Amino acid sequence: MSAAQNYFDEAVAFEEKGEFEKATASYQKATEEDPTFAAAYNGWGNALLSLKKIEDAREKYIKVLELESDYKWAYYKLGLSYEDEDYGKAAEYFEKAVGIDPTYIGAINRWGNALLKLDKTEEAREKYEECLKQDPDYQWAYFNLGRSYENEDAAKAIENLKLANEKDPTYIGAFNKWGNILLEEG
């Protein structure tokens, strides 16, 4: 096994223990040993993202894409890194991840969320429906469909939130959203 792979494996072990600073140091060593090791740059970005070092994480994901332009995970993580500040960029990166892997349900769902925040409600719903075509038990699509209807059709919102709850009875977010809609309806 190469030194780069050893450092990579070490970094993964640190990440699994929540030791993200140590993980970043090991990922860095892996990339110093092998500057073309895309998975190491991606892992480094993930560890940095966990440390809330967003700009540094983005740099690593961009490096991954310079090395491997079809690395869906880097596009997905770039999308996540923009979710709270630039919904358009988030949507763009999630779309690219889905373009590489049309079955990447997590990216489709997050793309829908970004579109919903951009007030592109119908497009967001299309993404959630796409998730459900691929996996009829995907609770997050039902939850997000419920959110998409909460201000315009309480019955549809509740219907989808109930389905989300049926898929995962332990997820309290669906209960809370459902309760809030009922309170607002009086």
N, C-alpha and C positions, 0 to 999 in steps of 0.2 A: 504494500500500500504506500502511496506517495505521501510526502510530508504535508502537502496541501490537503489531501484527504484526511489525514490524521488531525490536522488543525480544525478542519470542517466538522469532523465527528465530535471533537472536543467542544466546539462551539454549540452544536446541537444539544449536547448533554448539559451544558451550562444553561441554555435557553429552557430546556425542560425543567430545570430547577428554579427558573425565574431569575437567574444570575445574568442579566442582560449586559452589564458592563463587561464582565468576563467573556461573554459570548462575542461581543463586538471586537475585543482584542484578539480572540482566536480566529474570527472571520477575517480580520485584517491580515493576520499572519498567513492564513490560507491563500488570500489573494496576492500577497507578496511572493509566496512560493509559486503560484500559478495565476498570473494576471488575466487569464482567459476563463477562469472558473466562475461561470455565471451563477451557479447555485450558491456559491459562497457570497457573492455580492448581494444576491437576493436575501439570503439569511441575515447578512449584515444589516441590510435595510430593515428587515423585520425586527431585529433586536433594537435598532435605533428607533423605530416606530414605537416599540414597547416602552422605550425611555422618553417618549414624546419629543424626540429630536427630529422633527418632521422634515426640515430642509435637508439635513444630512441623510435621512432615509431616502428622500426623493432622489438625491444625487446617486445613491447606490442603485436604485431601481433604473434610473436612466442609463447607468453603466451596464446593467444587465441587458437592457434593450440594445445597446450599442454592440454587445457581444452576440446576442441572440434575439433578433427582432420579433420572433414569434413566442416569446416567453410570457404566456398568459398571466402567470402569477404576478409578474412585475407590473403589468398593466392594472391588474386588480388592486394591488397594494397602492399604486399611484392613485387610483380612484378613491380608495379608502382615505388616503392622506389629504384629499381635497374635499371630502364630504361635508366638513363643517365650515368651509370658507369659500369654496368656488364650485357650486353645483354643476355649472356648465362643464368645467374641466373634469369633475368627477364622472359625469355622464359620458364624456368623451373617452375616458380611460376604460370605464366599464364596457362601453360599446366595443372598444378594441379587443378587450379580453374575450368578449362573446364572439367577435369576428374570427378569432383564432379557434375557439371551441364553442360552437353554438349550443352545446349541452351543459355549459357551465352555469348551473342554476343560481349559484350564489351571486355571480356577476350580473345575471339577468335581473335578479331581485333588487340588487343595489342600484342598478341602472334605473329601474323603475322608481326607486326612492329618490334618486337625484332628479329625475324628470318631475316627480310629484312636487319637489321643493321648487322647481322652476315653473310651477303652475301649468305643467303640461299633463294634466290629469288623465286625459284619454290615452295618451301614449304610455303613461305609467301603468294604467290598467292593462294595456296590451302586454306589457312586460310581465305583470303578475299572472295574467292568464297563460302566457307562454310557460311560466314556471309550472303552473298547474297541469298543463298538457304533458309536460315531462315527468312530473311527479304529483299526482293528485293528493298526496298526503303532506305536501310541503306547507307546513303551518304558517311560515312567514309570508307566503303569498296571500293566504286568506287574511292574515292580520293586516297586511298592507292594503289589500283591497278594502277591508273595513275602514281603515284610515282614510282612504281616498273618497269614500262616500260619506264620511261623518258630517260634513257640513251641507250636504245636499239631499241625502236620502237615508234617513236614520234606519229605516227597515233593512235596506241593503247592507248598511254598515254593520248592523247587529247580526244579520244573517252570516256575514263573512267572519265576524269576530267569534260567533258561536262555533263555526267550523274550525277556526284556528284553535279554539279551546278544546274541541273534540280531538283534534290531532295531538295536542299536548296540554292535558289538563293541569299541568304544573306551572304553565306560563301565566303569571299573574298580569302581565301587560294587557292581554286580551280582556281579562275580567275588568281591569281598571278602565280601559277605553269604553267597553260596553256599559259599565256603570255610569260613566260620565255622560254618555249619550242619553241614557235613560233619565238621568237627572235633568239634563237640558230639555228633554221632551216633556218633562213634568209628569 
